Amino acid sequence: MIVVRLCKIALVAAIALFFTLVAFGNITDYGSNWPFVRHVLSMDTTFPDSKLRWRAITDPALQQAGYLLIITTQVIVAALLWLGCARLLAAVGTAGFARAKPLAVAGLTAGLLLYMVGFITIGGEWFAMWQSATWNGQRKAFAFIAMIGMVLLVLLLPEENARPEG
């Protein structure tokens, strides 16, 4: 049972590392992903005759705020996941392992919401990112959703022969 729990912790740590590196990259190389956010929000590469272009955000200050919200969310997710890993590790050999899961679950859920709501729903549908041949991040967002979701499911699986907690 301890091996299974260590595997769960390793998977959560892998997602924590992912978010840490993504946030670190966006903070230290702000300009790399900035054009993506700017183009998606301005909808300047959607279909030329799209009736959805009224939704565009072209104000640079609002675009910056959107990008900063994404980066802040990535930092928060990374912190929740690292704290969750620490709690899980502290409880790995105890009957309290399941009670140590909430921070990791919250971090994984927040990460899922970032990509499901932020990139697929808001970016993809509201800002019609799917119409852009150049600035469409839906496929990458879905890969992140699959990766994070799989880890969340594995973490929530009960361990065989685990004693009930009470």
C-alpha positions as CSV (number, residue, x, y, z in Angstrom):
1,M,0.0,0.0,0.0
2,I,2.9,2.4,0.7
3,V,4.2,1.9,-2.8
4,V,0.8,2.8,-4.3
5,R,0.7,5.9,-2.2
6,L,4.2,6.9,-3.1
7,C,3.2,6.5,-6.8
8,K,0.2,8.8,-6.2
9,I,2.5,11.4,-4.6
10,A,5.0,11.1,-7.5
11,L,2.2,11.8,-10.0
12,V,1.0,14.8,-8.0
13,A,4.6,16.0,-7.8
14,A,5.0,15.6,-11.6
15,I,2.0,17.9,-12.2
16,A,3.3,20.3,-9.5
17,L,6.6,20.4,-11.4
18,F,4.8,21.0,-14.7
19,F,2.9,24.0,-13.3
20,T,6.1,25.3,-11.6
21,L,8.0,25.2,-14.9
22,V,5.1,26.7,-16.8
23,A,4.7,29.6,-14.3
24,F,8.5,30.1,-14.1
25,G,8.7,30.2,-17.9
26,N,5.8,32.7,-18.2
27,I,7.4,34.9,-15.4
28,T,11.0,34.8,-16.6
29,D,10.1,34.9,-20.4
30,Y,6.9,36.9,-20.3
31,G,7.1,37.7,-23.9
32,S,7.0,34.2,-25.3
33,N,3.4,33.5,-24.5
34,W,2.2,37.1,-24.5
35,P,1.6,37.2,-28.3
36,F,-0.6,34.1,-27.9
37,V,-2.8,35.7,-25.3
38,R,-2.9,39.0,-27.1
39,H,-4.0,37.4,-30.4
40,V,-6.6,35.2,-28.8
41,L,-8.1,38.0,-26.9
42,S,-8.1,40.5,-29.8
43,M,-9.5,37.8,-32.1
44,D,-7.4,39.2,-35.0
45,T,-6.8,35.8,-36.6
46,T,-10.3,34.4,-36.4
47,F,-12.4,34.0,-39.6
48,P,-12.5,37.4,-41.3
49,D,-16.3,37.4,-41.6
50,S,-16.9,36.0,-38.1
51,K,-19.9,37.6,-36.4
52,L,-18.3,36.9,-33.0
53,R,-15.6,39.5,-33.2
54,W,-17.6,41.9,-31.1
55,R,-16.3,39.8,-28.1
56,A,-12.7,40.8,-28.7
57,I,-10.7,42.5,-26.0
58,T,-8.2,44.9,-27.7
59,D,-7.4,47.1,-24.7
60,P,-3.7,46.3,-23.9
61,A,-4.3,46.8,-20.2
62,L,-7.1,44.3,-20.1
63,Q,-5.1,41.8,-22.2
64,Q,-2.2,42.2,-19.7
65,A,-4.6,41.6,-16.8
66,G,-5.8,38.4,-18.5
67,Y,-2.3,37.1,-19.0
68,L,-1.4,38.0,-15.4
69,L,-4.5,36.1,-14.2
70,I,-3.3,33.0,-16.1
71,I,0.2,33.2,-14.6
72,T,-1.1,33.9,-11.1
73,T,-3.4,30.8,-11.4
74,Q,-0.4,28.7,-12.5
75,V,1.6,29.9,-9.5
76,I,-1.3,29.1,-7.1
77,V,-1.8,25.7,-8.6
78,A,1.9,24.9,-8.3
79,A,1.9,26.0,-4.6
80,L,-1.3,24.0,-3.8
81,L,0.2,20.9,-5.4
82,W,3.6,21.2,-3.7
83,L,1.8,21.7,-0.3
84,G,-0.4,18.8,-1.1
85,C,2.6,16.6,-1.9
86,A,4.1,17.5,1.5
87,R,0.9,16.6,3.3
88,L,0.6,13.3,1.4
89,L,4.2,12.4,2.1
90,A,3.7,13.2,5.8
91,A,0.7,10.8,5.9
92,V,2.0,8.1,3.5
93,G,2.3,5.4,6.1
94,T,-0.7,6.4,8.2
95,A,-4.4,5.8,8.3
96,G,-4.8,9.5,7.7
97,F,-3.6,9.4,4.1
98,A,-7.1,10.1,2.6
99,R,-7.5,13.1,4.9
100,A,-4.3,14.5,3.5
101,K,-5.6,14.6,0.0
102,P,-7.6,17.8,-0.1
103,L,-4.8,20.3,-1.0
104,A,-3.6,18.1,-3.8
105,V,-7.2,17.6,-5.0
106,A,-7.8,21.4,-4.9
107,G,-4.6,22.0,-6.9
108,L,-5.4,19.4,-9.5
109,T,-9.0,20.8,-9.8
110,A,-7.7,24.3,-10.1
111,G,-5.3,23.2,-12.8
112,L,-8.1,21.4,-14.7
113,L,-10.3,24.5,-14.4
114,L,-7.6,26.7,-15.8
115,Y,-7.4,24.7,-19.0
116,M,-11.1,23.6,-19.2
117,V,-12.6,27.0,-18.4
118,G,-9.8,29.4,-19.4
119,F,-8.5,27.8,-22.5
120,I,-11.2,25.5,-23.9
121,T,-14.3,27.4,-22.9
122,I,-13.3,31.1,-22.7
123,G,-10.4,31.1,-25.2
124,G,-11.7,28.4,-27.5
125,E,-15.4,29.2,-27.5
126,W,-15.9,32.8,-26.3
127,F,-12.9,34.2,-28.2
128,A,-13.3,31.7,-31.0
129,M,-9.7,30.4,-30.7
130,W,-10.8,27.4,-32.7
131,Q,-11.2,29.7,-35.8
132,S,-7.5,30.6,-35.7
133,A,-5.0,28.5,-37.7
134,T,-2.1,30.3,-35.9
135,W,-3.2,30.9,-32.3
136,N,-5.3,27.8,-31.4
137,G,-4.2,26.3,-28.2
138,Q,-7.1,23.9,-27.7
139,R,-5.2,20.7,-28.6
140,K,-2.4,21.5,-26.1
141,A,-5.0,22.5,-23.5
142,F,-6.8,19.2,-24.0
143,A,-3.5,17.3,-23.5
144,F,-3.0,19.1,-20.2
145,I,-6.6,18.4,-19.2
146,A,-6.1,14.7,-19.9
147,M,-2.8,14.6,-18.0
148,I,-4.1,16.5,-14.9
149,G,-7.4,14.6,-14.9
150,M,-5.7,11.2,-15.0
151,V,-3.6,12.1,-12.0
152,L,-6.7,13.4,-10.1
153,L,-8.5,10.2,-10.8
154,V,-5.6,8.1,-9.7
155,L,-5.2,10.1,-6.5
156,L,-8.9,9.7,-5.6
157,L,-8.8,5.9,-6.1
158,P,-9.0,4.2,-2.7
159,E,-6.0,1.9,-1.9
160,E,-6.7,-1.8,-1.7
161,N,-6.6,-3.1,1.9
162,A,-6.7,0.4,3.3
163,R,-8.2,0.7,6.7
164,P,-11.3,2.9,6.9
165,E,-10.6,6.2,8.4
166,G,-12.8,7.6,11.1
